[in-house]
Amino acid sequence: MSAIRIIFKSVSVLANLRLILINLLLLPLISICFLLLLGQSGSSSDSTRLLIGTIICLTVSTSANIICSSFVYDQNISLTQDVLSIKPHHLTYWGPKYLVSTVIAGCELLLLGGLGQLLLTTPFLSRLIITSPLIFLTGILLGYLSAIAGWGQENPYWLLNILGTFLILLSGTIIPVEKYPPFLKYLAEIFPLNAIINEVLAVSYLDLSSIASFFFLILLAIIWTKLKVRYLIHH
């Protein structure tokens, strides 16, 4: 329980109820409204994809932000060097971060999904809930990668900031990935977000290539962690 309390203390968006409501409800609702206005001239299916895609991206971003911010706090109090240089993947350390990020992201997903369902006639909430484990897994993986990438760097949030900027683009929320240029399409397919959105919309179902994107992120996390630990030990 003490580890969970420290996580809430270390993540600015969870510092108090007012910040939680602003960062996890008000600002996401503004983002959703903005993107819906952006796609207002399109068809109703475009609006549906915009809404669902934005909700999923916001949930993933929240989860990743909690994990990365908590890890940065641990760096600032000199905790990570001792723990991670011995067992980088030890669940005693990472488990509470994953748990808190999943619970908070789950509450945000249900709240935004419920409000979004009131705006649309197309039923999607049940499929969104069914797909939620994949959404949480994506957030955890991206949060872990962002944390490790920023470990020991002058700007520990550099990868998190990049992902936050391009998450909507990489998910194919505004423009379908199929219409992207080849390089950007390949980059977007590395991330499972487009496949998750299509699954919720029942446009297509997760195939081997979609599942492979999760394994790619897991493999990348393992390799990056080993390289980072080795680098920090020698420097």
Stockholm file with secondary structure:
# STOCKHOLM 1.0

chainA/1-235         MSAIRIIFKSVSVLANLRLILINLLLLPLISICFLLLLGQSGSSSDSTRLLIGTIICLTVSTSANIICSSFVYDQNISLTQDVLSIKPHHLTYWGPKYLVSTVIAGCELLLLGGLGQLLLTTPFLSRLIITSPLIFLTGILLGYLSAIAGWGQENPYWLLNILGTFLILLSGTIIPVEKYPPFLKYLAEIFPLNAIINEVLAVSYLDLSSIASFFFLILLAIIWTKLKVRYLIHH
#=GR chainA/1-235 SS CHHHHHHHHHCGGGSSHHHHHIIIIIHHHHHHHHHHHHTTTSCHHHHHHHHHHHHHHHHHHHHHHHHHHHHHHHHHTTCHHHHHTTCTTCHHHHHHHHHHHHHHHHHHHHHHHHHHHHHCSSCCHHHHHHHHHHHHHHHHHHHHHHHHHHTTSSSTTHHHHHHHHHHHHHHTSSSCGGGSCHHHHHHHHHSSHHHHHHHHHTSSCCCHHHHHHHHHHHHHHHHHHHHHHHHHHHC
#=GC SS_cons         CHHHHHHHHHCGGGSSHHHHHIIIIIHHHHHHHHHHHHTTTSCHHHHHHHHHHHHHHHHHHHHHHHHHHHHHHHHHTTCHHHHHTTCTTCHHHHHHHHHHHHHHHHHHHHHHHHHHHHHCSSCCHHHHHHHHHHHHHHHHHHHHHHHHHHTTSSSTTHHHHHHHHHHHHHHTSSSCGGGSCHHHHHHHHHSSHHHHHHHHHTSSCCCHHHHHHHHHHHHHHHHHHHHHHHHHHHC
//
